[in-house]
Amino acid sequence: MATTLANINASNALDQTSSNEPSWLIENRKNAVAKYLLLPNEVSPLYSKYSDANRIKPQGVFLNLSQDGKKHILSGDLAKRSEELENETGILQIGAEINKVSIKESLTKQGIIVMGIKEAIAKHSDLIKAHMEANPLDHSEDRFLALEAAVFQSGIFVYVPRNVIVEEPIRIITSLAGDGTSLVSRNIFLAEQGSKATIVQELYAPGTGNPETQQAYFELIESSVKANAHLEAVTLQAMGMDTVCASNRKAFVERDGKMSWYVGLFGSKLSRFKTDSVMKGQGATAEDVEIVFGVDNQSFDIMSNLIHESQFTRGKVQVKSVMKDTSKSLFKGMIRIGKDGKGAESYLAGHAILLDKGAKSDSIPGLEILTNEVRATHSASVAQIDENQIFYLTTRGLSREGAKREIVSGFLEPLSRKMGPTIRAWINYLIENKWQGNTLMLRTDEAMAQILEVENSRYRETQDIFEKHYKYR
């Protein structure tokens, strides 16, 4: 039986979600739900006046916490995506149901694990418990983080053993169910020492068409990157325009490890993404690259924090937003260098371009430095599209709309170069479809083939951001 978000309490949350779970996880859920019930939607008073978290309507968000085992029938594009997984390594999740798991035999022999979080808790609780004990969460820092830790119904577990290099991406395709229910997920990615992998996450939602029901996706992603490991996590959010998506992302990076977040945000009425990259070990590196494209009255709330806890760590955040019509974006970022962060280098940037008079964007970067001998800078800008540039391009034969698209392409180009050609192709494909008003979903059609061909032949920028930024200082 479905429970609304407004009716969640300590009793129904735990009774329906924690059956057959180990005692340590149940205790973790109890602590999280207690915090959730006490916290406001926006914890920081600095950001509360900018927040659009009130777009989430708790009384209209229905959660099937009991997981009654209802099967969801695949159709259309999702059925095709399921077929494509036969030749890849990945997992398809519809609502709380794990619909398909596909792992190449060669990876299975190397010890790669890809499965639903419920199955992982039953079969690999030692790995999950060790991760949670080594990287405890502070549930009081964000209300939705507490919600996700308290009542997660499902999620994905990915484990890459020591010194295993996974050449092809591991695909995670998640779609909300067609019955209008919402979903809370907890995803855990573990990359052991010396390993390397790329995880690509696609998020979809059909929408309900019912003004009294609001479909929402709440997720918590925890990435543990051990010494000398490199993990890339790519997220393409292409959910329906009447849905809500709230994501909390945590990366814990140990000595000489590297965590790379690549994010493309296109769908949802409200997207609220918070990323914390914690560099725990000496020489750890973290980067967060995000591209946001908003139309109509969409709202994007992006927060990215670089937390340097050890010496000679490197972090960078680059977020670029393109706002059209009456859409709006909010970028919040913080560089925190602790007292043991000597030699840290950190860069934080949030830039937005507004294509129409009704569009809006705010950027709030910050620094908190507790030691000396560090490099830490931030930058932010918000600007209307340049009418002189539009005029110049229209005199060269482009329509006004075509001129805008060329300017946007040039604005995003330096950022997209940081990504591999395949990721760039997926993002450009979604941008093109959104600009044309088409359904947002990755497809292996002729248009995608053409974009992939172009991206594979393009020049990829290799100059390091730090060299570029400090060259003349």
KAPE-V454469 format. One record per residue. RES is the residue in one small letter. SS is DSSP state (~ for helix, > for strand, _ for the rest). PSI is psi in whole degrees, 0 to 359 (none if undefined). D_CENTER is the distance of its C-alpha to the mean C-alpha in Angstrom with 2 decimals. Layout:
((RES | SS | PSI | D_CENTER) (RES | SS | PSI | D_CENTER))
//
This chain:
((m | _ | 135 | 29.29) (a | _ | 144 | 26.40) (t | > | 137 | 25.86) (t | > | 157 | 24.49) (l | ~ | 327 | 21.96) (a | ~ | 337 | 24.91) (n | ~ | 5 | 27.09) (i | _ | 132 | 25.02) (n | _ | 176 | 27.21) (a | ~ | 327 | 27.77) (s | ~ | 301 | 30.12) (n | ~ | 330 | 28.46) (a | ~ | 315 | 24.97) (l | ~ | 323 | 26.46) (d | ~ | 324 | 29.24) (q | ~ | 342 | 27.06) (t | ~ | 340 | 24.07) (s | _ | 17 | 25.67) (s | _ | 137 | 28.62) (n | _ | 18 | 29.59) (e | _ | 155 | 27.02) (p | _ | 155 | 28.28) (s | ~ | 324 | 29.57) (w | ~ | 327 | 27.23) (l | ~ | 322 | 24.15) (i | ~ | 319 | 26.08) (e | ~ | 322 | 26.89) (n | ~ | 318 | 23.28) (r | ~ | 318 | 22.59) (k | ~ | 314 | 25.66) (n | ~ | 321 | 24.63) (a | ~ | 316 | 21.21) (v | ~ | 328 | 22.78) (a | ~ | 318 | 25.47) (k | ~ | 318 | 23.08) (y | ~ | 317 | 21.21) (l | ~ | 342 | 24.60) (l | ~ | 336 | 25.58) (l | _ | 149 | 22.66) (p | _ | 168 | 22.22) (n | _ | 322 | 19.11) (e | _ | 111 | 18.85) (v | _ | 317 | 20.27) (s | _ | 125 | 21.03) (p | ~ | 338 | 24.02) (l | ~ | 325 | 23.07) (y | ~ | 347 | 20.10) (s | ~ | 324 | 21.60) (k | _ | 343 | 23.61) (y | _ | 345 | 20.69) (s | _ | 144 | 18.45) (d | _ | 24 | 18.18) (a | ~ | 342 | 17.25) (n | ~ | 356 | 20.65) (r | ~ | 342 | 19.39) (i | _ | 124 | 18.40) (k | _ | 94 | 21.74) (p | ~ | 327 | 22.12) (q | ~ | 346 | 25.38) (g | ~ | 0 | 23.92) (v | _ | 114 | 20.97) (f | > | 127 | 22.51) (l | > | 127 | 21.32) (n | _ | 76 | 23.32) (l | _ | 333 | 23.27) (s | _ | 343 | 26.33) (q | _ | 74 | 24.76) (d | _ | 6 | 28.04) (g | _ | 13 | 27.38) (k | _ | 130 | 27.38) (k | _ | 141 | 26.70) (h | _ | 129 | 24.80) (i | _ | 130 | 26.48) (l | _ | 143 | 24.59) (s | _ | 164 | 25.72) (g | ~ | 226 | 25.13) (d | ~ | 324 | 22.06) (l | ~ | 324 | 20.52) (a | ~ | 321 | 23.85) (k | ~ | 320 | 23.72) (r | ~ | 324 | 20.26) (s | ~ | 318 | 21.76) (e | ~ | 321 | 24.73) (e | ~ | 332 | 22.79) (l | ~ | 341 | 21.29) (e | ~ | 327 | 24.93) (n | ~ | 10 | 24.96) (e | _ | 178 | 21.60) (t | > | 119 | 19.95) (g | > | 186 | 17.38) (i | > | 142 | 17.07) (l | > | 125 | 17.15) (q | > | 124 | 16.47) (i | > | 114 | 18.12) (g | _ | 221 | 17.91) (a | _ | 359 | 18.69) (e | > | 130 | 20.66) (i | > | 107 | 19.96) (n | > | 322 | 21.70) (k | > | 141 | 21.88) (v | > | 129 | 21.38) (s | > | 122 | 22.51) (i | _ | 127 | 23.08) (k | _ | 142 | 25.42) (e | ~ | 322 | 28.56) (s | ~ | 325 | 28.44) (l | ~ | 325 | 25.14) (t | ~ | 319 | 26.53) (k | ~ | 334 | 29.54) (q | _ | 357 | 27.47) (g | _ | 11 | 25.93) (i | _ | 135 | 22.39) (i | > | 128 | 21.11) (v | > | 114 | 18.69) (m | > | 171 | 19.29) (g | > | 151 | 18.40) (i | ~ | 327 | 17.93) (k | ~ | 316 | 21.25) (e | ~ | 323 | 23.14) (a | ~ | 322 | 21.69) (i | ~ | 324 | 22.90) (a | ~ | 322 | 26.26) (k | ~ | 333 | 26.61) (h | _ | 43 | 24.78) (s | ~ | 332 | 24.88) (d | ~ | 319 | 26.24) (l | ~ | 316 | 23.13) (i | ~ | 317 | 20.83) (k | ~ | 317 | 23.39) (a | ~ | 319 | 23.81) (h | ~ | 313 | 20.14) (m | ~ | 325 | 20.06) (e | ~ | 324 | 23.37) (a | ~ | 333 | 22.43) (n | _ | 68 | 19.17) (p | _ | 148 | 19.99) (l | _ | 146 | 17.74) (d | _ | 98 | 19.19) (h | ~ | 344 | 18.76) (s | ~ | 353 | 20.54) (e | ~ | 341 | 17.97) (d | _ | 131 | 15.92) (r | ~ | 321 | 17.27) (f | ~ | 332 | 14.23) (l | ~ | 315 | 13.51) (a | ~ | 319 | 17.15) (l | ~ | 314 | 16.89) (e | ~ | 322 | 14.26) (a | ~ | 334 | 16.41) (a | ~ | 315 | 19.54) (v | ~ | 27 | 19.37) (f | _ | 133 | 16.80) (q | _ | 335 | 18.59) (s | > | 193 | 16.80) (g | _ | 181 | 14.01) (i | > | 138 | 14.00) (f | > | 125 | 15.74) (v | > | 129 | 15.86) (y | > | 125 | 18.63) (v | > | 114 | 19.86) (p | _ | 170 | 23.41) (r | _ | 132 | 25.07) (n | _ | 16 | 25.75) (v | _ | 128 | 24.27) (i | > | 118 | 22.83) (v | _ | 110 | 20.86) (e | _ | 318 | 21.53) (e | _ | 150 | 19.77) (p | _ | 147 | 16.10) (i | > | 121 | 15.37) (r | > | 134 | 14.05) (i | > | 113 | 12.28) (i | > | 117 | 13.09) (t | > | 128 | 12.57) (s | > | 138 | 14.64) (l | _ | 155 | 16.05) (a | _ | 157 | 19.80) (g | _ | 357 | 22.39) (d | _ | 5 | 24.35) (g | _ | 355 | 22.30) (t | _ | 155 | 21.03) (s | > | 179 | 17.64) (l | > | 141 | 15.58) (v | > | 122 | 14.35) (s | > | 151 | 12.68) (r | > | 113 | 12.53) (n | > | 134 | 11.25) (i | > | 123 | 13.07) (f | > | 122 | 13.17) (l | > | 119 | 16.45) (a | > | 111 | 17.74) (e | _ | 173 | 21.40) (q | _ | 130 | 23.58) (g | _ | 5 | 23.98) (s | _ | 168 | 21.53) (k | > | 133 | 19.13) (a | > | 158 | 16.55) (t | > | 128 | 13.70) (i | > | 124 | 11.34) (v | > | 121 | 10.14) (q | > | 128 | 8.26) (e | > | 130 | 9.67) (l | > | 125 | 9.50) (y | > | 160 | 12.93) (a | _ | 131 | 15.33) (p | _ | 338 | 19.04) (g | _ | 163 | 19.79) (t | _ | 331 | 23.00) (g | _ | 2 | 25.37) (n | _ | 115 | 26.70) (p | _ | 342 | 26.59) (e | _ | 352 | 27.20) (t | _ | 132 | 24.16) (q | _ | 115 | 20.56) (q | _ | 132 | 18.03) (a | > | 151 | 14.86) (y | > | 119 | 11.89) (f | > | 129 | 11.07) (e | > | 149 | 9.04) (l | > | 125 | 9.32) (i | > | 126 | 8.13) (e | > | 123 | 11.00) (s | > | 125 | 11.77) (s | > | 115 | 15.45) (v | > | 109 | 16.68) (k | _ | 179 | 20.47) (a | _ | 131 | 23.08) (n | _ | 14 | 23.02) (a | _ | 159 | 20.03) (h | > | 121 | 17.25) (l | > | 127 | 13.88) (e | > | 130 | 11.47) (a | > | 114 | 8.02) (v | > | 128 | 7.27) (t | > | 128 | 5.00) (l | > | 105 | 7.57) (q | > | 110 | 7.70) (a | _ | 45 | 11.49) (m | _ | 165 | 12.71) (g | _ | 152 | 16.21) (m | _ | 352 | 17.22) (d | _ | 13 | 18.72) (t | _ | 174 | 15.82) (v | > | 139 | 13.55) (c | > | 123 | 9.89) (a | > | 124 | 9.09) (s | > | 131 | 6.34) (n | > | 129 | 7.65) (r | > | 131 | 6.75) (k | > | 128 | 10.08) (a | > | 131 | 11.58) (f | > | 110 | 15.37) (v | > | 125 | 17.09) (e | _ | 187 | 20.82) (r | _ | 123 | 23.67) (d | _ | 16 | 23.08) (g | _ | 168 | 19.72) (k | > | 132 | 16.79) (m | > | 128 | 13.01) (s | > | 120 | 11.16) (w | > | 127 | 7.53) (y | > | 123 | 7.67) (v | > | 135 | 5.67) (g | > | 118 | 8.03) (l | > | 120 | 8.31) (f | _ | 325 | 11.67) (g | _ | 188 | 12.48) (s | _ | 148 | 13.26) (k | _ | 320 | 15.88) (l | > | 125 | 13.59) (s | > | 122 | 9.86) (r | > | 104 | 9.34) (f | > | 124 | 6.32) (k | > | 123 | 7.99) (t | > | 126 | 7.66) (d | > | 118 | 11.01) (s | > | 109 | 12.36) (v | > | 113 | 15.77) (m | > | 97 | 18.29) (k | _ | 327 | 20.93) (g | _ | 157 | 23.25) (q | _ | 134 | 25.44) (g | _ | 7 | 24.15) (a | _ | 150 | 20.49) (t | > | 141 | 18.02) (a | > | 141 | 14.41) (e | > | 147 | 12.73) (d | > | 112 | 9.70) (v | > | 121 | 10.23) (e | > | 138 | 8.80) (i | > | 130 | 10.95) (v | > | 133 | 11.52) (f | > | 113 | 14.46) (g | > | 143 | 16.06) (v | _ | 175 | 19.35) (d | _ | 233 | 21.78) (n | _ | 31 | 20.84) (q | _ | 152 | 17.04) (s | > | 133 | 15.47) (f | > | 125 | 12.26) (d | > | 104 | 11.90) (i | > | 129 | 9.87) (m | > | 133 | 10.78) (s | > | 125 | 10.66) (n | > | 134 | 13.46) (l | > | 118 | 15.33) (i | > | 108 | 17.69) (h | > | 109 | 20.62) (e | _ | 354 | 22.76) (s | _ | 175 | 24.90) (q | _ | 150 | 26.97) (f | _ | 37 | 26.20) (t | _ | 158 | 22.41) (r | > | 134 | 20.43) (g | > | 147 | 17.23) (k | > | 141 | 15.93) (v | > | 129 | 13.41) (q | > | 118 | 13.85) (v | > | 128 | 12.49) (k | > | 131 | 14.60) (s | > | 138 | 14.98) (v | > | 116 | 17.56) (m | > | 128 | 19.00) (k | _ | 161 | 21.64) (d | _ | 238 | 24.13) (t | _ | 26 | 23.46) (s | _ | 164 | 19.67) (k | > | 152 | 18.37) (s | > | 151 | 15.63) (l | > | 121 | 15.50) (f | > | 125 | 14.24) (k | > | 131 | 14.97) (g | > | 152 | 15.11) (m | > | 133 | 17.39) (i | > | 120 | 18.98) (r | > | 117 | 20.78) (i | > | 114 | 23.36) (g | _ | 177 | 25.36) (k | _ | 341 | 29.05) (d | _ | 15 | 28.54) (g | _ | 28 | 26.33) (k | _ | 138 | 29.24) (g | _ | 6 | 28.56) (a | _ | 147 | 24.86) (e | > | 130 | 23.53) (s | > | 141 | 20.61) (y | > | 133 | 19.53) (l | > | 125 | 17.36) (a | > | 134 | 17.40) (g | > | 118 | 16.32) (h | > | 144 | 18.30) (a | > | 146 | 18.76) (i | > | 133 | 21.33) (l | > | 122 | 22.89) (l | _ | 342 | 24.56) (d | _ | 159 | 26.57) (k | _ | 330 | 28.53) (g | _ | 351 | 26.68) (a | _ | 156 | 23.19) (k | > | 148 | 22.03) (s | > | 143 | 19.70) (d | > | 144 | 19.86) (s | > | 131 | 18.77) (i | > | 83 | 19.51) (p | > | 158 | 19.23) (g | > | 162 | 21.17) (l | > | 142 | 22.84) (e | > | 105 | 24.20) (i | > | 126 | 26.38) (l | _ | 14 | 28.79) (t | _ | 175 | 30.46) (n | _ | 178 | 32.19) (e | _ | 51 | 31.95) (v | _ | 163 | 28.33) (r | > | 120 | 26.73) (a | > | 120 | 24.17) (t | > | 157 | 23.70) (h | > | 158 | 21.52) (s | > | 153 | 21.87) (a | > | 145 | 20.98) (s | > | 147 | 22.51) (v | > | 126 | 22.67) (a | > | 147 | 25.27) (q | > | 155 | 26.78) (i | _ | 143 | 27.21) (d | _ | 116 | 30.45) (e | ~ | 329 | 33.27) (n | ~ | 322 | 35.36) (q | ~ | 319 | 32.82) (i | ~ | 315 | 32.74) (f | ~ | 316 | 36.55) (y | ~ | 314 | 36.86) (l | ~ | 325 | 34.71) (t | ~ | 329 | 36.57) (t | ~ | 346 | 39.83) (r | _ | 13 | 38.63) (g | _ | 356 | 38.37) (l | _ | 149 | 34.82) (s | _ | 168 | 34.32) (r | ~ | 319 | 32.69) (e | ~ | 320 | 29.55) (g | ~ | 324 | 29.65) (a | ~ | 318 | 30.09) (k | ~ | 318 | 26.99) (r | ~ | 323 | 24.95) (e | ~ | 321 | 26.51) (i | ~ | 318 | 25.79) (v | ~ | 318 | 22.09) (s | ~ | 317 | 22.05) (g | ~ | 326 | 23.77) (f | ~ | 320 | 21.48) (l | ~ | 342 | 18.34) (e | ~ | 311 | 20.39) (p | ~ | 329 | 20.36) (l | ~ | 316 | 16.58) (s | ~ | 337 | 16.16) (r | _ | 337 | 18.87) (k | _ | 341 | 16.77) (m | _ | 162 | 15.04) (g | _ | 164 | 17.17) (p | ~ | 324 | 19.20) (t | ~ | 317 | 17.58) (i | ~ | 317 | 14.04) (r | ~ | 319 | 15.95) (a | ~ | 316 | 17.88) (w | ~ | 316 | 15.09) (i | ~ | 316 | 13.69) (n | ~ | 325 | 17.34) (y | ~ | 315 | 18.16) (l | ~ | 321 | 15.73) (i | ~ | 315 | 16.95) (e | ~ | 316 | 20.47) (n | ~ | 323 | 20.21) (k | ~ | 321 | 18.81) (w | ~ | 325 | 21.58) (q | ~ | 356 | 24.09) (g | _ | 19 | 22.94) (n | _ | 168 | 22.34) (t | _ | 138 | 20.16) (l | _ | 104 | 16.58) (m | _ | 138 | 16.38) (l | _ | 133 | 16.67) (r | _ | 150 | 20.33) (t | _ | 61 | 22.68) (d | _ | 186 | 25.18) (e | ~ | 321 | 27.44) (a | ~ | 318 | 25.20) (m | ~ | 319 | 22.41) (a | ~ | 320 | 25.18) (q | ~ | 317 | 26.45) (i | ~ | 319 | 23.17) (l | ~ | 319 | 22.64) (e | ~ | 318 | 26.23) (v | ~ | 313 | 25.84) (e | ~ | 326 | 22.71) (n | ~ | 341 | 24.38) (s | ~ | 357 | 27.36) (r | _ | 157 | 25.80) (y | _ | 133 | 26.17) (r | _ | 124 | 23.26) (e | _ | 134 | 23.47) (t | _ | 352 | 24.09) (q | _ | 133 | 25.40) (d | _ | 138 | 23.71) (i | ~ | 328 | 22.18) (f | ~ | 318 | 24.32) (e | ~ | 317 | 27.51) (k | ~ | 321 | 26.94) (h | ~ | 327 | 26.31) (y | ~ | 5 | 29.22) (k | _ | 319 | 31.71) (y | _ | 22 | 34.11) (r | _ | none | 33.74))
//
